[in-house]
Structure formats: structure tokens, C-alpha cells
């Protein structure tokens, strides 16, 4: 999968808007139908662009898929940005509730916007797998940063390992999303996140450390 070249990025507002529209349409179609089930012709029709415009912004389908991966992780991180950096118990509870509610739309269909791509691409495209891995690490790092802040504020014990806790939350989240998608039942995600956050609370600082 060829990486998108910033040297060819649109220089005009109209060009940037057109490219972003193509990516947003492709992201929606690929989450609904899968990458293999989405053709460039379908993206062009849904985004109201011609083939020449498509190839003006993207070298081909692989390039478009790479842009979709980048788009999905940007959206995920942006949705978390307003949640106090996930650096307080309240922020984590709000994140948990928002995540469950968001996943419940359309009866839990769609799953994770990154996870659905990973399940399809990780074994057939090493470049896509690497790009997805980097995106998941960005997501995981946002958890790590919030937990590290909590530890520095005395909300987690000195023995707590924010990196391992972040991995636990990330893994529970992805497993919960997959199971809820498969069973069309939000309880799997609820239980997975409650378990992960319960573990984080279990290593919370004793009362005397909170003063």
C-alpha cells in the first residue's frame, strides 16, 4: 500500500474539501461493506466525483485505504479530546458511557472503525497492517497519557503501570466491540469496559495518597 504523499496534497480550500469528502464517503462505505466490497466506482458515485478527480487525489485504492485509516484514527482521537484528557475517574466514566452509546447505534453494527479494517487487511497487506498498528498505538498512547497524569496526581498508586493498564483497556475495548457487533448486544462491550476500568480502579491510590 503506497503512502499518501503530502507533496501532492491539495493546496486550495476546494481541493481539500473534495479530497476530504472522498475519504469520508470511502470510510463509510468500507465500514459498511468492507474494503474488498467497496469499489472505486462506488466511492466516485457516492462522492459525486469523476475518475480523473479520484486519481488526482489518490494513486489508487490502496492509497485511498491508507487515507481512510488516517481519517478514522483522527476522528477517534478528536472525539476523546473533550474528555479531560482521560485524566480523571469522571472522564473515564464519561468515555465509557459515550463509547457504549455510540457503539449501540444501528444495533451495534459496524464495530470498531479501525478494528473492522484490521480484521480484513492485517493478513493481506503488510503496509496496511503497519499503518493500522501505528494508529492503534496512537489510540493506546492517549489512554497511557491520561493514566500517567492520574498517577502523577496521586490517583493511581506508585506501583501502577500506566502502559500495561492502557493495553488492557485497549484490548478490552476491541474485544468488547467485536463481540457486541457479532451478537448485536451492547452488554458485551459494557462488561468488557467495566472489567477493564474496574482493574484500573483496583490499583487506585489508597485514601491517604489522595489528600
VMD Tcl script that draws the C-alpha trace (Angstrom):
set ca {
  {0.00 0.00 0.00}
  {1.56 3.26 -1.10}
  {1.56 6.02 1.47}
  {-0.21 9.24 0.59}
  {2.32 11.89 -0.36}
  {1.96 15.21 1.40}
  {3.72 16.75 -1.61}
  {0.58 16.09 -3.63}
  {-1.82 17.41 -1.01}
  {-4.44 19.86 -2.30}
  {-3.37 23.48 -1.99}
  {-6.81 25.05 -2.34}
  {-9.74 25.03 0.06}
  {-11.96 23.48 -2.62}
  {-9.40 20.78 -3.32}
  {-9.01 19.91 0.36}
  {-12.78 19.77 0.76}
  {-13.14 17.47 -2.24}
  {-10.43 15.13 -1.03}
  {-11.92 15.02 2.46}
  {-15.38 14.28 1.02}
  {-13.96 11.34 -0.93}
  {-12.27 9.99 2.20}
  {-15.39 10.38 4.35}
  {-17.53 8.58 1.77}
  {-14.95 5.82 1.38}
  {-14.69 5.40 5.16}
  {-18.46 4.98 5.48}
  {-18.69 2.52 2.61}
  {-15.71 0.48 3.78}
  {-17.07 0.19 7.29}
  {-20.46 -0.90 5.96}
  {-19.27 -3.20 3.16}
  {-15.63 -3.90 3.89}
  {-12.65 -2.82 1.81}
  {-12.98 -5.64 -0.70}
  {-16.70 -4.95 -1.05}
  {-16.14 -1.28 -1.88}
  {-15.10 -0.30 -5.39}
  {-13.63 2.97 -6.57}
  {-16.64 3.35 -8.85}
  {-18.95 3.21 -5.83}
  {-16.87 5.78 -3.98}
  {-16.83 8.06 -7.02}
  {-20.60 7.85 -7.40}
  {-21.32 8.44 -3.71}
  {-18.84 11.34 -3.51}
  {-20.02 12.80 -6.83}
  {-16.54 12.88 -8.38}
  {-15.13 11.53 -11.62}
  {-12.29 9.11 -12.19}
  {-9.89 11.90 -13.10}
  {-10.61 13.64 -9.79}
  {-10.15 10.40 -7.88}
  {-6.72 9.82 -9.39}
  {-5.82 13.46 -8.90}
  {-6.03 12.95 -5.13}
  {-5.16 9.26 -4.79}
  {-2.75 6.96 -6.60}
  {-5.26 4.12 -6.37}
  {-7.42 2.14 -3.97}
  {-4.52 1.27 -1.66}
  {-3.72 4.94 -1.29}
  {-7.35 5.70 -0.53}
  {-7.47 2.94 2.10}
  {-4.42 4.45 3.77}
  {-6.15 7.82 3.88}
  {-9.24 6.19 5.38}
  {-7.15 4.64 8.16}
  {-5.66 8.06 8.96}
  {-9.14 9.61 8.86}
  {-10.56 7.06 11.29}
  {-7.88 7.50 13.94}
  {-8.15 11.29 13.70}
  {-11.87 11.03 14.33}
  {-11.41 8.69 17.28}
  {-8.84 10.91 18.96}
  {-10.85 14.06 18.28}
  {-13.90 12.53 19.99}
  {-11.79 11.92 23.10}
  {-10.18 15.36 23.15}
  {-13.02 16.97 25.11}
  {-12.97 14.34 27.85}
  {-10.45 15.93 30.18}
  {-7.60 14.04 28.54}
  {-8.90 10.87 30.23}
  {-7.00 12.02 33.30}
  {-9.73 11.67 35.93}
  {-12.14 8.98 37.08}
  {-15.06 11.06 35.86}
  {-13.51 11.41 32.41}
  {-13.07 7.65 32.14}
  {-16.67 7.01 33.17}
  {-17.92 9.54 30.61}
  {-15.72 7.93 27.96}
  {-17.11 4.51 28.87}
  {-20.72 5.71 28.62}
  {-20.12 7.56 25.35}
  {-18.33 4.57 23.83}
  {-21.16 2.20 24.71}
  {-23.85 4.57 23.47}
  {-22.00 5.26 20.21}
  {-21.45 1.56 19.55}
  {-25.14 0.87 20.19}
  {-26.22 2.86 17.14}
  {-27.70 0.65 14.42}
  {-27.89 -2.24 16.87}
  {-24.10 -2.44 17.32}
  {-23.48 -2.87 13.59}
  {-20.17 -1.75 12.14}
  {-17.93 -2.48 15.09}
  {-14.74 -0.52 15.53}
  {-13.76 1.73 12.59}
  {-10.15 0.60 12.95}
  {-10.81 -2.94 14.11}
  {-13.01 -3.73 11.13}
  {-10.22 -2.62 8.79}
  {-7.61 -4.58 10.74}
  {-9.60 -7.82 10.64}
  {-9.77 -7.58 6.86}
  {-6.36 -6.15 5.98}
  {-3.83 -7.29 8.58}
  {-3.08 -10.61 6.85}
  {-3.19 -9.42 3.25}
  {-1.34 -6.11 3.29}
  {1.75 -5.58 5.41}
  {1.72 -1.85 4.73}
  {-1.91 -1.57 5.79}
  {-1.18 -3.67 8.88}
  {1.69 -1.36 9.79}
  {-0.46 1.70 9.32}
  {-3.23 0.22 11.42}
  {-0.75 -0.82 14.11}
  {0.56 2.74 14.28}
  {-2.99 4.06 14.56}
  {-3.86 1.67 17.37}
  {-0.68 2.72 19.16}
  {-1.74 6.38 18.87}
  {-5.07 5.46 20.43}
  {-3.40 3.41 23.14}
  {-0.99 6.27 23.84}
  {-3.92 8.59 24.51}
  {-5.02 6.18 27.25}
  {-1.45 5.92 28.53}
  {-1.08 9.71 28.77}
  {-4.30 10.08 30.74}
  {-3.37 7.30 33.16}
  {0.14 8.70 33.58}
  {-1.37 12.05 34.52}
  {-3.62 10.33 37.05}
  {-0.60 8.59 38.56}
  {1.30 11.88 38.83}
  {-1.73 13.38 40.60}
  {-1.84 10.54 43.12}
  {-4.99 8.96 41.68}
  {-3.09 5.75 40.96}
  {-0.64 4.01 43.25}
  {3.11 4.23 42.75}
  {3.15 0.60 41.63}
  {0.57 1.16 38.87}
  {1.89 0.70 35.32}
  {0.01 3.12 33.02}
  {1.39 1.43 29.89}
  {0.05 -2.00 30.87}
  {-3.25 -0.54 32.03}
  {-3.63 1.26 28.67}
  {-3.02 -2.00 26.80}
  {-5.63 -3.72 28.96}
  {-8.23 -1.05 28.22}
  {-7.41 -1.07 24.50}
  {-7.69 -4.85 24.28}
  {-10.92 -4.96 26.29}
  {-12.39 -2.24 24.12}
  {-11.62 -4.04 20.86}
  {-12.82 -7.40 22.16}
  {-16.00 -5.86 23.51}
  {-16.72 -4.06 20.26}
  {-16.24 -7.24 18.25}
  {-18.46 -9.34 20.49}
  {-21.19 -6.69 20.63}
  {-21.07 -6.39 16.84}
  {-21.31 -10.16 16.41}
  {-24.09 -10.68 18.95}
  {-25.81 -7.34 18.26}
  {-25.84 -6.79 22.01}
  {-24.17 -3.90 23.83}
  {-23.77 -5.86 27.06}
  {-20.53 -7.43 25.83}
  {-18.87 -4.04 25.44}
  {-20.33 -2.83 28.74}
  {-18.94 -5.83 30.61}
  {-15.55 -5.61 28.89}
  {-15.12 -1.91 29.69}
  {-16.42 -2.27 33.23}
  {-13.90 -5.03 33.79}
  {-11.01 -3.00 32.38}
  {-11.89 0.14 34.32}
  {-12.55 -1.94 37.42}
  {-8.99 -3.21 37.17}
  {-7.71 0.35 36.88}
  {-9.67 1.32 39.99}
  {-8.25 -1.69 41.80}
  {-4.81 -0.15 41.56}
  {-6.08 3.27 42.55}
  {-4.20 5.07 45.27}
  {-5.17 4.44 48.89}
  {-7.18 7.24 50.55}
  {-4.16 8.72 52.33}
  {-2.47 9.30 48.95}
  {-5.41 11.34 47.67}
  {-5.07 14.10 50.28}
}
mol new
graphics top color blue
foreach p $ca { graphics top sphere $p radius 0.5 }
foreach p [lrange $ca 0 end-1] q [lrange $ca 1 end] { graphics top cylinder $p $q radius 0.2 }
display resetview
